[in-house]
Amino acid sequence: MMPEAPRILLLGATGQVGFELWRCLQATGPVLATARQPLPGVRVLDLTDADAVEALLADYRPQIIANAAAWTAVDAAEETPEACWRLNARLPEQLARWGAEHHALLLHYSTDYVFDGRARQPLDEARSTAPLGVYGQSKRAGEVAIQQAGCPSLIFRTAWVYASRGHNFLLTMLRLARERDQLSVVDDQIGSPTWARLIAQVSAQALQQWLAAGADPDDPRLGLWHLTASGQTSWHGFATALLEQAQALGLIERLPDIQPIPSSAFPTPAQRPAWSVLDNRAIQRAFGCHLPDWQHGMQLCLQELAERGPTR
Ligand SMILES: NC(=O)c1ccc[n+]([C@@H]2O[C@H](COP(=O)([O-])OP(=O)(O)OC[C@H]3O[C@@H](n4cnc5c(N)ncnc54)[C@H](OP(=O)(O)O)[C@@H]3O)[C@@H](O)[C@H]2O)c1
């Protein structure tokens, strides 16, 4: 049985999801946030240093470990697979083993890139995985390692993540739209753009429900879930929708010409799944949460950028 306000260790507080999670978890318990670089209120921790991770776990003795850190550079992973596996597979394994030994819950994130993109119906949690590249393989290995360690865990597979800060497609499109008259955007990859804040809010809600129900390590709501916004689009569809909205909000002066192109016209070191829409109905039933269409989060995120003004 966990105390009412469990100690939470947050890894990756500077990431898109981690930053949002940092805020959302405050209501659940005291949060020790870690990041690679020194920042106010943050403990510096290089997560490739397994001994340093172990020392922090032993010192802080978290009751909840929220791992929002990952190697997310999908193309670079093909060049430096070892570094990617360290963050995406061996770190979660280490955290899960510690959690199993010390009865701590591990909150962790995975990806739609565990699938090969051949499906044409939303993929549920029971669907077989077949990652196409190093990033997806390493993330799948992280999921399996957590499941095998046997600690209480919530693993949320998400997709196409963006936020009003960090490195993401939405911010890249806004920058390019200010610089160019014409953009070419891939229209043959289909997924569900998901706002980092939605992921963080649902994560915190799920955690709170688990705690309120007695923090039972055998609670059937623990396990792996698909957590994305609803609906689907292509990168071209996402770019068009977000830039139209951005223009309406005054974030860009004029709409560039947005040309649809096939993935073959934009070769990348890593192959991406052509179709990776996740079926998000199970998590909504299990936790009674609502996952709105992708346009909803996009509008809120752009609104936030517009309110933030020229410092963006
Ligand atoms: N981004 C997506 O489109 C996407 C899609 C599906 C699933 N996901 C999953 O969702 C989760 C969150 O992704 P995200 O988009 O929020 O990732 P992100 O913005 O790239 O953030 C990753 C975080 O990991 C930290 N990190 C990486 N290497 C580190 C190291 N050696 N030591 C300490 N910290 C390190 C980063 O620190 P720095 O800020 O110092 O780099 C950053 O805080 C991940 O599990 C990811 O696999 C993401």
The ligand as a Tripos MOL2 file, in Angstrom:
@<TRIPOS>MOLECULE
LIG
   48    52     1     0     0
SMALL
NO_CHARGES

@<TRIPOS>ATOM
      1 N1          8.3530   12.2790  -30.1580 N.am      1 LIG1
      2 C1          7.4860   11.4410  -30.7220 C.2       1 LIG1
      3 O1          6.9340   11.7090  -31.7980 O.2       1 LIG1
      4 C2          7.1260   10.1460  -30.0420 C.ar      1 LIG1
      5 C3          6.2750    9.2560  -30.7200 C.ar      1 LIG1
      6 C4          5.9330    8.0610  -30.0870 C.ar      1 LIG1
      7 C5          6.4140    7.7620  -28.8240 C.ar      1 LIG1
      8 N2          7.2620    8.6350  -28.2130 N.ar      1 LIG1
      9 C6          7.7880    8.2540  -26.8980 C.3       1 LIG1
     10 O2          7.2710    9.1680  -25.9470 O.3       1 LIG1
     11 C7          8.2450    9.3700  -24.9090 C.3       1 LIG1
     12 C8          8.5100   10.8460  -24.7560 C.3       1 LIG1
     13 O3          8.9870   11.3520  -26.0080 O.3       1 LIG1
     14 P1          9.2910   12.9100  -26.2060 P.3       1 LIG1
     15 O4          8.8360   13.2720  -27.5820 O.co2     1 LIG1
     16 O5          8.8220   13.6790  -25.0490 O.co2     1 LIG1
     17 O6         10.8940   12.8640  -26.2230 O.3       1 LIG1
     18 P2         11.9140   14.0890  -26.2650 P.3       1 LIG1
     19 O7         11.2060   15.3790  -26.3580 O.co2     1 LIG1
     20 O8         12.9370   13.7270  -27.3040 O.co2     1 LIG1
     21 O9         12.5850   14.0080  -24.8320 O.3       1 LIG1
     22 C9         13.4720   12.9900  -24.4890 C.3       1 LIG1
     23 C10        14.0160   13.2930  -23.1210 C.3       1 LIG1
     24 O10        15.0320   12.3120  -22.8290 O.3       1 LIG1
     25 C11        16.1690   13.0080  -22.3310 C.3       1 LIG1
     26 N3         17.3990   12.2700  -22.5620 N.ar      1 LIG1
     27 C12        17.8250   11.6810  -23.6910 C.ar      1 LIG1
     28 N4         19.0460   11.1370  -23.4920 N.ar      1 LIG1
     29 C13        19.3770   11.4050  -22.2010 C.ar      1 LIG1
     30 C14        20.4980   11.1050  -21.3810 C.ar      1 LIG1
     31 N5         21.5560   10.4210  -21.8490 N.pl3     1 LIG1
     32 N6         20.5060   11.5310  -20.0930 N.ar      1 LIG1
     33 C15        19.4690   12.2440  -19.6020 C.ar      1 LIG1
     34 N7         18.3760   12.5510  -20.3310 N.ar      1 LIG1
     35 C16        18.3390   12.1300  -21.6110 C.ar      1 LIG1
     36 C17        16.1650   14.3060  -23.1250 C.3       1 LIG1
     37 O11        17.0450   15.2330  -22.5390 O.3       1 LIG1
     38 P3         17.6040   16.5060  -23.3830 P.3       1 LIG1
     39 O12        16.4890   17.5140  -23.3460 O.co2     1 LIG1
     40 O13        18.8120   16.9020  -22.6290 O.co2     1 LIG1
     41 O14        17.8990   15.9970  -24.7620 O.co2     1 LIG1
     42 C18        14.6930   14.6690  -23.0070 C.3       1 LIG1
     43 O15        14.4190   15.2120  -21.7390 O.3       1 LIG1
     44 C19         9.4650    8.5480  -25.3130 C.3       1 LIG1
     45 O16         9.4200    7.3150  -24.6630 O.3       1 LIG1
     46 C20         9.2860    8.3450  -26.7980 C.3       1 LIG1
     47 O17         9.9260    7.1610  -27.2510 O.3       1 LIG1
     48 C21         7.6100    9.8290  -28.7770 C.ar      1 LIG1
@<TRIPOS>BOND
     1     1     2 1
     2     2     3 2
     3     2     4 1
     4     4     5 ar
     5     4    48 ar
     6     5     6 ar
     7     6     7 ar
     8     7     8 ar
     9     8     9 1
    10     8    48 ar
    11     9    10 1
    12     9    46 1
    13    10    11 1
    14    11    12 1
    15    11    44 1
    16    12    13 1
    17    13    14 1
    18    14    15 2
    19    14    16 1
    20    14    17 1
    21    17    18 1
    22    18    19 2
    23    18    20 1
    24    18    21 1
    25    21    22 1
    26    22    23 1
    27    23    24 1
    28    23    42 1
    29    24    25 1
    30    25    26 1
    31    25    36 1
    32    26    27 ar
    33    26    35 ar
    34    27    28 ar
    35    28    29 ar
    36    29    30 ar
    37    29    35 ar
    38    30    31 1
    39    30    32 ar
    40    32    33 ar
    41    33    34 ar
    42    34    35 ar
    43    36    37 1
    44    36    42 1
    45    37    38 1
    46    38    39 2
    47    38    40 1
    48    38    41 1
    49    42    43 1
    50    44    45 1
    51    44    46 1
    52    46    47 1
@<TRIPOS>SUBSTRUCTURE
     1 LIG1         1 GROUP 0 **** ****
